[in-house]
Amino acid sequence: MPIHIQPCTLCIRVYEENKTYENKDDYKAVMTGLIISDDEILIQGAHGKLSKKNIIDIHKQLGKMGYTDVIFERHGKKHKSLVSKKLNKKINL
């Protein structure tokens, strides 16, 4: 019997400068990424403080991972944005 196991979630942590996961430093924000498809991800359950730069950096990292559509769910509202290959276009949040 064939078995297929596919990851469906990501844990996204945001750190202050010079802080890292590898050093077990405290993070400033954490959220869950639910993988919808090969190119779409829903980010929800965010806790902590996020700047617009943090959100753009998250988009950049997700873009490098192959995701082109990112949906942020915050306070029950969904905000969809497209990850630009150039990543210098406006990201609607």
N, C-alpha and C positions, 0 to 999 in steps of 0.2 A: 504494500500500500504506500503510494507516494505521500510525503508530508512536506508542506510548505510552511515555513515560519518566517514572518516578515515583521520587522520592527514597526511600531505604529506611533510611538511617542518620542519626544526629545525633551530633555531638561535643559533649559537655557538659563544660565547664570551670568549676571553682569557684575564685574568687579571694578573697584577703584584702580587708578594707575598703580602699577607695581605690585598689585595683588593678583593671586592666581589660584585656580582650582588645585593645581599640583602642590602648592604650599599649604593647602587646607585653610586659606584665608577666608574671612567672612566676606560674603557677597553683599552688594548693595541692592540687588533686585534678583528675583527668580520668577520663572514662568514655565508653563508647559506648552510644548508644540505638538499638536495632534496632526500627524501626517495624513492628509486627505487623499492625495494621489502622488505620482512621481514628481509633480511640479507644483503642488499646492499644499500649504500648511496653515493650520489655524492655531494662533497663539492665544492662550487664555490662562486664567488663574494667576495673573501677574501680582506680585507683592513686592513692595519696596519702592524706591524712587528711580524713575527713568527720565533721562533728559532726551531731547529730540536727537542729539548726537548719538546717544545709546541706541535709540530706535533705528537710526540710519545705519549704525554699525551692525546691528542685528540683521537688517536687510542685506547688507553687504555679505555677511558671513553665510546667510541662507542662500544668497545668489551663487556664491562659490560652491555650495553644496548641490546646486542644480534646481532650487526652487525658484519659480518665476512669479507665483501668486502667493501673497501673504495676506492673511486675514487676522487682524488684531481684534480680539473681543475684550472690551473694557466696560465695566458697569452695565453689562447686558446689551451693549451696542456693538455691532460688528463694523469694522473699518477695513475695507479691502484696498490693497495697493499692489501695483505691479512692480517687480524688481527689475529695474533697468539694467541692461548690460553695461552701460556707461556709468550708472549709479550716481550721476550728477543731475539727473532730472528731478523735478519736485516729486516727493513721496507724499501722497495724500493721507493724512492721519486725522 
